[in-house]
Amino acid sequence: MTDAAETPQAELVRLRRRVAELEAEALALRASEAELRAMFSAMTDAVLIVDRDGRYLRLPETAPGARYKPAPEFLGKTMHDVLPPGHADAFVADIRRALAEDRVVNSVYSRTIRGEELWFSANASPLTADTVVVVVREITDEVRHEQALRDNLRQQERLREHEAALLQLSTPLIPIRDDVLVMPLIGRLDATRLGHAQATLLQGVAAARARVAIVDVTGVGELDVAAAAKLSKAAQAVRLLGARVVLTGVRPEVAAALAASAGELAGITVRASLKDAVGEAIGDGPRAF
C-alpha cells in the first residue's frame, strides 16, 4: 500500500524499481533453470519424481544415451500401469519406506529389455512428505564384471581341486604286503610333487607300520640337484620311522643328480629294478632286507 502523501512521480519511481527487481529475479530464475537443465542433460542416470503411489509426476530430461529410461507417456500414470506387477510392487514398497523412514532406500533389480537382461540400481530419496526423487543408474557392466570374477574364482577353485587330485594320483602309495609299500614316481619331480610324495610316504609308512618303502623312479627322466637332495631327505625321514628305503629304476641322469648329494644317501638301498626290490622285500629274492 502506498503512502497517501506519495506523489505520482514518486510512486512511478517505486514501481519502476520494483519492476527492475522482479526482472532481475526472473533473470536469475532463468539462469538457474538453464543451469539445472544443463546439469540434468549431462547426467547419465535417469531421474524421476513420483508420489507415494508410484505415480510419475516429473521426468526430467537426463541420460540421453541410456538404453532404458521411463518414457514421456508414463507421466500421470502409476508404476502398476506400466510395469510388471512384481516390479511395481517392489518399487512402491521402496518409495513408501523411504518416505516413512525419511532416508534413501536403494534397490538393485534386473529387467529384460529387447531380449537382453539389464541391471539397474535405484535410489529413492524423500523430496516432500508425499513425493520422492528416484535416481536410476544402469549397472549391467558392473554386474557382469562381478559375475565374471565370481566365475573365474570358481574356475580357479575347480582347477586347484583338479590339481590336488592329479597330485594325489601322481604319487600313489601301493601296498605289496602289510609291511611293504611301493611308491612309483613318473615324470618331472618338482618341489610340490616331492613335498606331497614325502607327506604321503611318511603317512603311509606310519599308518601301515611298514618295514620297507620302495621308491621307484623308473619313470623319472631327469632330476636336478635340488630335487635329488629333497628326495634324499624324504628317504631319511622315512628311515626315522623305522622303515628301510629302497630306490629302484635309477637312470643315468637321475644317478648323476643323486651323486651330487651322495652325502645324503647313507642307509638308502638301491636296486636295479622294482622286480628285484619287491623280491627281496618279500623274501623271494636272493637276499632279504
C-alpha positions, 0 to 999 in steps of 0.5 A: 500500500502506498503512502497517501502523501506519495506523489505520482512521480514518486510512486512511478519511481517505486514501481519502476524499481520494483519492476527492475527487481522482479526482472532481475529475479526472473533473470536469475530464475532463468539462469538457474533453470538453464543451469539445472537443465544443463546439469540434468542433460549431462547426467547419465542416470535417469531421474524421476519424481513420483508420489507415494503411489508410484505415480510419475509426476516429473521426468526430467530430461537426463541420460540421453544415451541410456538404453532404458529410461521411463518414457514421456507417456508414463507421466500421470500414470502409476508404476502398476500401469506400466510395469510388471506387477512384481516390479511395481510392487517392489518399487512402491514398497521402496518409495513408501519406506523411504518416505516413512523412514525419511532416508534413501532406500536403494534397490538393485533389480534386473529387467529384460529389455529387447531380449537382453537382461539389464541391471539397474540400481535405484535410489529413492530419496524423500523430496516432500512428505508425499513425493520422492526423487528416484535416481536410476543408474544402469549397472549391467557392466558392473554386474557382469564384471562381478559375475565374471570374477565370481566365475573365474574364482570358481574356475580357479577353485575347480582347477586347484581341486583338479590339481590336488587330485592329479597330485594325489594320483601322481604319487600313489602309495601301493601296498605289496604286503602289510609291511611293504609299500611301493611308491612309483614316481613318473615324470618331472619331480618338482618341489610340490610333487616331492613335498606331497610324495614325502607327506604321503610316504611318511603317512603311509609308512606310519599308518601301515607300520611298514618295514620297507618303502620302495621308491621307484623312479623308473619313470623319472627322466631327469632330476636336478640337484635340488630335487635329488637332495629333497628326495634324499631327505624324504628317504631319511625321514622315512628311515626315522620311522623305522622303515628301510628305503629302497630306490629302484629304476635309477637312470643315468641322469637321475644317478648323476643328480643323486651323486651330487648329494651322495652325502645324503644317501647313507642307509638308502638301498638301491636296486636295479629294478622294482622286480628285484626290490619287491623280491627281496622285500618279500623274501623271494629274492636272493637276499632279504632286507 
